[in-house]
Amino acid sequence: MSNRSRTGIPNSLQEHWMPFTSNKGFKKDPRLITEAKGVYIKDHKGRTQIDASSGLFCNPLGHGRKEIINAITKQLETLDFVTPFQQGFGGSFELATKISKHTPGDLNQIFYTICGSTAVETALKISIAYHKARGQGHRFRFVGRERAYHGMNIGGTSVGGMINNVKTFANILMPGVVHMRHTHLPEHKFVKGQPETGAELASDLERIAKNFGAENIAACIVEPISGSTGTLVPPKGYLNKLREICDKHEILLIFDEVITGWGRTGSAFAAQEYGVTPDIMTMAKATTNGIVPMGVVAVKEKIYDTIVNSAPEGVIEMFHGYTYSGIPVAVAAALAVQDIFEKEDIFNRAKNLSSYFLDGLFSLKDIDCVENIRGYGLMGGIDIKMSEKPGKAGFSVYKECYEAGVNFKATGDCLIIAPPFICEKSHIDEIVEKLRKGIGNYSKTSKKNSK
Ligand SMILES: Cc1ncc(COP(=O)(O)O)c(C=O)c1O
């Protein structure tokens, strides 16, 4: 039996069909990560990089945390798996109690899923189940928003608003979905924090309610800050307005906090940061510091009670769940993460680092290929001026920055920067310095090529 860690170069790159990757490009010029510790990662050529997007928003506590590794190991040695249907284990209940202490209002009922995408599907299905249980089964429509990302399952893709994710699959998407406009206005140039203009865009929901019949709408789903299309921060008052319209028409408001959850904005959730309480909230990624897949849906007590009390005693109240809903290894990781959140006062740590981070990010404004910068908390987006086609410049900058020693995710022509919360100011300086080098190198090369 082999116990080597599989981090070397494999014999063949052919068989693995990689997700959201240019497979042909990658296999010609692979970037294989071999080690990760703290805020640094190393690749197969021995290059060390600083992790500037917390491994896709997953690892705010940094890599290789011994407390989490020990908790997982201990859990696996005692109880490695429990069938989650009609039986359970103590840990998942303990975790639900802990999570419910952080969620806003009375979003105290916790449903476990496998990832962000399954958390979104669950949130959509709970909305439908709730309306059915209260005699409003005619509510079948969902309202999403342009430039939203809600994962890759059919429901999430349908309410999402990223064109490349939708094009190929348009004919199998969920019927009855309507999209509001996104909130990124042309005047939102180099705005640090929440833009002053754009709250009125929330009235798109009112128009949709008028045009399609408010009584047919089950829920409206938004990311409080759109993460995957480059940190689109909500205009001041926008989320409050959505809340008011939802209340008026008995439409459920779902916040997808897969990225913004667990401290990214400086509060536990964006809901608290912006003072708007949704009816249902999703989370994933940082819940386990990204180490074991896990999604969570937090639901208002009233919704849970309505669904559960509508079924006769002894009958399954909602026919929904996953084999891996709240499995011991994920729960153990999440409980260890909760301990670290508390011990290291981690949300305040993120809050205190925010202005230093945003100042650093905005200092890159002078580089001539930088078109726009946005940011909130420890979350930022840098738009690179488009070259011949969308995404080309973004990917070229990503590669230059990779060479310069800073690792992050680029979507289209936007660089997504989201440092781990355990960063010291010196790490932020290093991220900014290396971004300047990588973006600067791209800028020089592209100018030379255009001559
Ligand atoms: C807001 C949001 N929702 C859902 C998802 C999907 O999560 P997962 O990739 O874990 O399925 C993501 C992933 O980035 C996300 O950002």
The ligand as a Tripos MOL2 file, in Angstrom:
@<TRIPOS>MOLECULE
LIG
   16    16     1     0     0
SMALL
NO_CHARGES

@<TRIPOS>ATOM
      1 C1        -21.9260   32.6500   -4.3600 C.3       1 LIG1
      2 C2        -21.6260   31.2310   -4.7120 C.ar      1 LIG1
      3 N1        -22.5960   30.3220   -4.6670 N.ar      1 LIG1
      4 C3        -22.3800   29.0290   -4.9600 C.ar      1 LIG1
      5 C4        -21.1180   28.6060   -5.3240 C.ar      1 LIG1
      6 C5        -20.8850   27.1670   -5.6620 C.3       1 LIG1
      7 O1        -20.1110   26.5470   -4.7000 O.3       1 LIG1
      8 P1        -19.4120   25.1330   -5.0090 P.3       1 LIG1
      9 O2        -18.3700   25.3860   -6.0300 O.co2     1 LIG1
     10 O3        -18.8800   24.7320   -3.6650 O.co2     1 LIG1
     11 O4        -20.4730   24.2170   -5.4690 O.co2     1 LIG1
     12 C6        -20.0680   29.5210   -5.3790 C.ar      1 LIG1
     13 C7        -18.7250   29.0920   -5.7660 C.2       1 LIG1
     14 O5        -17.8190   29.8510   -5.9600 O.2       1 LIG1
     15 C8        -20.3250   30.8660   -5.0760 C.ar      1 LIG1
     16 O6        -19.3720   31.7870   -5.1550 O.3       1 LIG1
@<TRIPOS>BOND
     1     1     2 1
     2     2     3 ar
     3     2    15 ar
     4     3     4 ar
     5     4     5 ar
     6     5     6 1
     7     5    12 ar
     8     6     7 1
     9     7     8 1
    10     8     9 2
    11     8    10 1
    12     8    11 1
    13    12    13 1
    14    12    15 ar
    15    13    14 2
    16    15    16 1
@<TRIPOS>SUBSTRUCTURE
     1 LIG1         1 GROUP 0 **** ****
